[in-house]
Amino acid sequence: MRIVLLTPNRRFIANQYGLGYQIPLGLVFIGGPLIDVGHAVKLIDNDLHGWPAAKLIAEITTFAPDCIMLGHTGSTAAHDVCLRTASELRMAFPMRASSMVGCIQPTPPRKACAPAQP
């Protein structure tokens, strides 16, 4: 299976003025074992690249994934950009896109965010 692990382009202020850029360790920790069992994995850290949707979709299309997994740091701050990115991915890849939102400690109440999810 070909899998894209994606961090959205959220350009969080803490990257510049706070703690600094955060490596997407969760996606790295998922990617390693996936590679170990034979999957082709591509990590796209769009928080680092800052690509617009068209460039991101072109990069993903070139890899031709079977699955796109979206992950992020900072649940509350990243929520809106994650929903926007998921919507863009669903439009670009309707046969591959399914959405699941969750984390260790989700801050937004389910009723507030579930209707907005693509």
PAVO-21961 format. One line per 2 residues: number of its first residue (from 1); their letters; for each residue z, x, y of N, C-alpha, C. Coordinates in nm, 3 decimals. Example, Ala and Ser with C-alpha at 12.3 -4.5 7.8 and 13.67 -1.06 7.14 Angstrom:
2
1 = as = 0.780 1.319 -0.569 0.780 1.230 -0.450 0.780 1.320 -0.330 | 0.708 1.285 -0.225 0.714 1.367 -0.106 0.787 1.290 0.003
//
This chain:
118
1 = mr = 0.000 0.084 -0.118 0.000 0.000 0.000 0.000 0.089 0.125 | -0.072 0.045 0.227 -0.078 0.116 0.355 0.015 0.044 0.453
3 = iv = 0.111 0.117 0.507 0.217 0.057 0.589 0.225 0.127 0.723 | 0.226 0.048 0.831 0.253 0.100 0.965 0.398 0.067 1.000
5 = ll = 0.472 0.168 1.043 0.606 0.151 1.096 0.593 0.169 1.247 | 0.632 0.068 1.324 0.602 0.064 1.467 0.727 0.041 1.551
7 = tp = 0.743 0.125 1.651 0.842 0.103 1.756 0.767 0.051 1.878 | 0.809 -0.062 1.937 0.735 -0.118 2.050 0.750 -0.035 2.178
9 = nr = 0.659 -0.058 2.269 0.657 0.009 2.399 0.754 -0.062 2.493 | 0.880 -0.023 2.489 0.976 -0.092 2.575 1.015 -0.013 2.698
11 = rf = 0.992 0.119 2.699 1.017 0.200 2.818 1.155 0.171 2.878 | 1.255 0.178 2.797 1.393 0.146 2.835 1.446 0.247 2.935
13 = ia = 1.517 0.202 3.037 1.567 0.288 3.144 1.661 0.397 3.091 | 1.732 0.368 2.983 1.823 0.469 2.926 1.748 0.590 2.873
15 = nq = 1.619 0.574 2.841 1.540 0.689 2.797 1.532 0.794 2.907 | 1.526 0.751 3.032 1.513 0.845 3.143 1.647 0.881 3.206
17 = yg = 1.736 0.785 3.219 1.857 0.807 3.297 1.987 0.797 3.218 | 1.980 0.758 3.095 2.102 0.739 3.018 2.115 0.840 2.906
19 = lg = 2.114 0.789 2.787 2.131 0.872 2.668 2.010 0.958 2.638 | 1.897 0.924 2.694 1.773 0.994 2.664 1.695 0.922 2.556
21 = yq = 1.578 0.974 2.528 1.489 0.914 2.430 1.556 0.908 2.293 | 1.541 0.795 2.226 1.601 0.777 2.094 1.492 0.779 1.988
23 = ip = 1.500 0.873 1.898 1.406 0.881 1.786 1.426 0.758 1.698 | 1.318 0.696 1.650 1.331 0.576 1.566 1.378 0.612 1.425
25 = lg = 1.503 0.654 1.415 1.556 0.701 1.286 1.552 0.596 1.177 | 1.576 0.471 1.212 1.570 0.365 1.112 1.434 0.360 1.044
27 = lv = 1.328 0.370 1.124 1.194 0.369 1.066 1.166 0.496 0.987 | 1.217 0.609 1.035 1.201 0.734 0.961 1.272 0.723 0.825
29 = fi = 1.392 0.664 0.825 1.468 0.649 0.700 1.398 0.554 0.603 | 1.326 0.457 0.653 1.248 0.367 0.567 1.121 0.436 0.519
31 = gg = 1.056 0.509 0.609 0.927 0.572 0.578 0.934 0.676 0.469 | 1.036 0.758 0.470 1.048 0.864 0.369 1.045 0.812 0.226
33 = pl = 1.133 0.718 0.192 1.130 0.664 0.056 1.000 0.591 0.022 | 0.938 0.526 0.121 0.810 0.460 0.095 0.703 0.562 0.057
35 = id = 0.702 0.675 0.126 0.609 0.783 0.092 0.640 0.839 -0.046 | 0.770 0.856 -0.076 0.812 0.910 -0.205 0.761 0.828 -0.323
37 = vg = 0.750 0.696 -0.306 0.704 0.612 -0.417 0.554 0.584 -0.411 | 0.483 0.655 -0.322 0.338 0.650 -0.325 0.266 0.570 -0.218
39 = ha = 0.338 0.512 -0.124 0.273 0.436 -0.017 0.218 0.531 0.089 | 0.110 0.489 0.154 0.057 0.562 0.270 0.126 0.503 0.393
41 = vk = 0.198 0.585 0.467 0.280 0.537 0.579 0.239 0.608 0.707 | 0.227 0.528 0.814 0.200 0.584 0.946 0.309 0.534 1.040
43 = li = 0.379 0.626 1.105 0.480 0.592 1.205 0.415 0.600 1.342 | 0.420 0.489 1.415 0.370 0.486 1.552 0.489 0.458 1.642
45 = dn = 0.529 0.557 1.718 0.640 0.542 1.811 0.582 0.508 1.949 | 0.557 0.380 1.971 0.495 0.340 2.097 0.594 0.341 2.212
47 = dl = 0.721 0.353 2.185 0.818 0.376 2.293 0.793 0.514 2.353 | 0.752 0.608 2.270 0.718 0.742 2.316 0.579 0.745 2.380
49 = hg = 0.479 0.686 2.313 0.341 0.691 2.363 0.320 0.602 2.485 | 0.378 0.483 2.486 0.359 0.390 2.597 0.219 0.330 2.604
51 = wp = 0.154 0.314 2.490 0.018 0.261 2.487 0.015 0.114 2.524 | -0.089 0.069 2.594 -0.109 -0.075 2.614 -0.150 -0.140 2.481
53 = aa = -0.146 -0.272 2.477 -0.173 -0.344 2.352 -0.308 -0.307 2.291 | -0.413 -0.295 2.372 -0.546 -0.265 2.319 -0.550 -0.130 2.246
55 = kl = -0.487 -0.030 2.302 -0.482 0.103 2.240 -0.401 0.099 2.111 | -0.286 0.030 2.116 -0.202 0.017 1.997 -0.278 -0.051 1.884
57 = ia = -0.344 -0.161 1.915 -0.419 -0.235 1.813 -0.532 -0.150 1.757 | -0.598 -0.072 1.842 -0.704 0.018 1.794 -0.648 0.122 1.697
59 = ei = -0.533 0.180 1.729 -0.469 0.279 1.640 -0.433 0.217 1.506 | -0.377 0.097 1.510 -0.339 0.029 1.386 -0.463 -0.007 1.305
61 = tt = -0.566 -0.056 1.372 -0.690 -0.094 1.304 -0.752 0.025 1.231 | -0.751 0.141 1.294 -0.807 0.262 1.234 -0.737 0.297 1.102
63 = fa = -0.606 0.274 1.096 -0.530 0.304 0.975 -0.552 0.198 0.866 | -0.591 0.076 0.906 -0.616 -0.035 0.813 -0.496 -0.065 0.724
65 = pd = -0.382 -0.104 0.784 -0.261 -0.127 0.703 -0.264 -0.259 0.627 | -0.187 -0.261 0.521 -0.159 -0.385 0.448 -0.036 -0.453 0.506
67 = ci = 0.047 -0.375 0.574 0.175 -0.423 0.625 0.208 -0.351 0.756 | 0.261 -0.426 0.852 0.307 -0.368 0.978 0.454 -0.404 0.992
69 = ml = 0.540 -0.303 1.002 0.683 -0.326 1.018 0.723 -0.281 1.158 | 0.784 -0.372 1.232 0.825 -0.347 1.369 0.975 -0.323 1.373
71 = gh = 1.016 -0.211 1.431 1.157 -0.179 1.444 1.185 -0.126 1.583 | 1.310 -0.126 1.624 1.342 -0.081 1.759 1.488 -0.038 1.768
73 = tg = 1.521 0.025 1.878 1.660 0.055 1.911 1.700 -0.035 2.027 | 1.823 -0.076 2.031 1.872 -0.157 2.143 1.829 -0.302 2.134
75 = st = 1.886 -0.378 2.042 1.842 -0.514 2.013 1.828 -0.603 2.135 | 1.931 -0.614 2.216 1.927 -0.705 2.329 1.822 -0.663 2.430
77 = aa = 1.819 -0.537 2.465 1.723 -0.488 2.564 1.580 -0.492 2.512 | 1.562 -0.480 2.383 1.427 -0.472 2.325 1.373 -0.607 2.280
79 = hd = 1.454 -0.711 2.282 1.415 -0.838 2.222 1.284 -0.894 2.278 | 1.273 -0.904 2.410 1.153 -0.963 2.470 1.027 -0.884 2.437
81 = vc = 1.035 -0.751 2.448 0.916 -0.670 2.419 0.881 -0.676 2.270 | 0.979 -0.690 2.185 0.951 -0.705 2.041 0.878 -0.836 2.014
83 = lr = 0.922 -0.944 2.076 0.854 -1.072 2.059 0.711 -1.065 2.111 | 0.694 -1.003 2.226 0.560 -0.989 2.284 0.470 -0.905 2.191
85 = ta = 0.523 -0.794 2.142 0.446 -0.708 2.051 0.412 -0.783 1.922 | 0.508 -0.855 1.868 0.483 -0.932 1.745 0.374 -1.036 1.768
87 = se = 0.374 -1.101 1.884 0.269 -1.199 1.916 0.132 -1.133 1.924 | 0.126 -1.017 1.990 -0.001 -0.944 2.001 -0.052 -0.902 1.863
89 = lr = 0.039 -0.856 1.778 0.001 -0.815 1.643 -0.046 -0.934 1.560 | 0.020 -1.046 1.575 -0.018 -1.166 1.500 -0.159 -1.210 1.539
91 = ma = -0.192 -1.203 1.668 -0.327 -1.241 1.712 -0.431 -1.141 1.661 | -0.398 -1.013 1.661 -0.493 -0.909 1.619 -0.508 -0.901 1.467
93 = fp = -0.402 -0.930 1.395 -0.401 -0.917 1.249 -0.347 -1.044 1.184 | -0.414 -1.157 1.198 -0.357 -1.283 1.149 -0.333 -1.288 0.999
95 = mr = -0.410 -1.214 0.921 -0.392 -1.217 0.776 -0.278 -1.126 0.730 | -0.234 -1.034 0.813 -0.132 -0.938 0.773 0.003 -0.966 0.838
97 = as = 0.004 -1.049 0.940 0.124 -1.058 1.023 0.220 -1.166 0.974 | 0.341 -1.125 0.947 0.451 -1.217 0.927 0.568 -1.157 1.002
99 = sm = 0.657 -1.242 1.049 0.764 -1.194 1.136 0.900 -1.215 1.072 | 0.986 -1.120 1.093 1.124 -1.131 1.051 1.207 -1.058 1.155
101 = vg = 1.309 -1.123 1.206 1.395 -1.062 1.306 1.534 -1.049 1.247 | 1.591 -0.932 1.261 1.726 -0.912 1.212 1.771 -0.772 1.243
103 = ci = 1.900 -0.752 1.238 1.955 -0.618 1.259 2.101 -0.622 1.216 | 2.166 -0.512 1.234 2.306 -0.504 1.194 2.392 -0.599 1.275
105 = qp = 2.368 -0.605 1.404 2.450 -0.688 1.492 2.361 -0.759 1.593 | 2.293 -0.867 1.552 2.205 -0.936 1.646 2.286 -1.005 1.755
107 = tp = 2.254 -0.976 1.878 2.325 -1.032 1.991 2.274 -1.170 2.032 | 2.140 -1.189 2.043 2.092 -1.320 2.086 2.121 -1.426 1.982
109 = pr = 2.171 -1.543 2.023 2.193 -1.650 1.927 2.060 -1.697 1.868 | 2.062 -1.732 1.741 1.940 -1.768 1.670 1.864 -1.881 1.739
111 = ka = 1.933 -1.984 1.784 1.865 -2.097 1.848 1.795 -2.057 1.977 | 1.845 -1.955 2.042 1.784 -1.911 2.169 1.657 -1.832 2.146
113 = ca = 1.647 -1.760 2.034 1.530 -1.674 2.015 1.434 -1.725 1.909 | 1.477 -1.804 1.814 1.389 -1.846 1.705 1.267 -1.925 1.752
115 = pa = 1.278 -2.020 1.846 1.157 -2.093 1.887 1.052 -2.003 1.952 | 1.093 -1.894 2.013 0.999 -1.806 2.082 0.931 -1.709 1.988
117 = qp = 0.980 -1.697 1.867 0.923 -1.600 1.774 0.787 -1.646 1.726 | 0.692 -1.552 1.719 0.557 -1.588 1.674 0.553 -1.621 1.526
//
